[in-house]
Amino acid sequence: MLGTTTPTFAPFSVEQHAQLLASLGHAVIATDERGLIRFWNRAAEELYGWTADEVMGRDVTSVTPGPASEHEAQAIMQTLLRGESWRGAFEVRRKDGTTFLADVTDTPVFDEQKNLIGIVGVSLDLSAQRRAEERARFLADAARVLALPLELHETLTQLAQLSVPVFGDLSVVYRVGDDGMAHRVASAHVDPARRHLIEDLERDYPVSVDGSAPVPHVLRSHQPLFLPEVHVRDLDVPDERYREIAKALDVCSLVVVPLLARGRVRGALVLATVSTRAGGSGRRFVEDDARIAESLGTLGALALDNVLLLRDAERARGQAEEANRAKSAFLAAMSHELRTPLNAIGGYVELLEMELRGPVTDAQRVDLARIRRSQQHLTGLIDNVLNFVRAETGHLQFRIENVSLASVFRDVEDLVLPQLRTKGLRFSREHVDDALKVRADSERLRQILVNLLTNALKYTPAGGEIALSVSDRRDAVLVRVRDSGIGIPADMLEAVFEPFVQVGQPSTAVSEGIGLGLAISRDFARRMGGDISVESETGVGSTFTVRLTKPSGFGA
Ligand code: ADP
């Protein structure tokens, strides 16, 4: 029957009708056709604050409509006289003068001759629903704002400002400092002119986390604290000046929530209402408010936790970068220092071999050759370290030009052939046309191929075979270094290109490298627009393929 738009034809009297509606538990008011109150149920007594006796016989438009809606009340009456029901949100007034928003349904009642004999109004208080909606919106807004990536200071300020004045009149964010004190790091007040009071407190009245005040209590217990009624006279104040400040702030109601994230207390949030005398709403928080404050605290703590984690991560990254720079500087300096005496060793060996210091016996010549090989090996290792450091610090210049592959092959072969022979390995090299050019830094390309061939040599037992081949593709030139050596396990095929990674060697084979050759070679190849890949089978051998780009406009 509620909300119908057709007139109701009832055999009941108005009172009977109203009694029926009273069972709904909503406030029910019935009037006669002149608008004089004839029925006022218990729910109406509770909602409006008037007893039935007080209002019986009075004109309803002079009793319930709020001041803003008296005019509207006349218009509603017109609708009802036409025989239509009216339903809508309507501001109504209590006996004490306070107003609230009600959902009102007014229905005209007619007798059998279709004469209007009265009106039945049912009203429902919407303010609780309104407040619930406002709270939901408040939390949603807070979540949106706090989810933005903010700096620490901004996050704290936002957290303080979000709730004033929509939720409370005053808010203070506390953070525990290294000094063991809870500092008021951000605050907001409905009356900005009073914010300095909180700053005065922060300056002159530090809060120890061991103290008994609400904030330290919450910081220690991790539990929210709700004080619906606060009176300055009850406060335990350290001195008269503090009492003066407390009086000027005049807090009426208080909620303190811990800013708790991942089990850690990041601080506390104080939300308060203040008296109208002190520029506030004079409102008292209720249980629901305390719960909202707790939710706001959770949102704030998460935001704060994120900011702090990010800050820690950035600090750690800065420290790691600093450590890496120090490591690179050390490696560069050390390699440089080692290279000078090594070059001297090479020079003096050469001097001796040339017999400039007198005749050399055959046995001495063999020893000199060993010294020279060791010197070259060490120089190669140090060069790799230097290249790695330079590549890492971006101090590596590339001169990319059209390079004849055949000439690079010849240089490389000269370097590795003696060692291949010494170890008893067979070597084959595909013929390359002098005209075949690639885009490369010739010195770096040489280093790549020396690295790959030296590896093939290191990881292929005597009697094995090493082959260098080329395929000229339409878009690239592929250079392959194939060996019949020990191979690389499938799960290490990518890892071998990482710096300092070496596949576990059998204890008999002493590793001669430091695991930088492939990392450097791939880096070089990539900087020249190409790449290096590997295919391998343990016990069968490995094939490293260097892809190089071709000069544009040159033959495919
Ligand atoms: P290293 O100085 O140890 O040779 P590399 O970066 O050149 O450093 O190679 C990394 C690792 O990859 C080597 O320690 C070795 O275990 C493996 N490896 C490289 N080339 C070969 C190959 N041709 N055959 C088998 N294993 C290889």
Residues whose N, C-alpha, C, O or C-beta is under 5 A from the ligand:
A	BS01	ADP	N455 A456 Y459 G485 G487 I488 V496 V501 Q502 V503 G513 I514 G515 L516 G517 L518 A519 S542
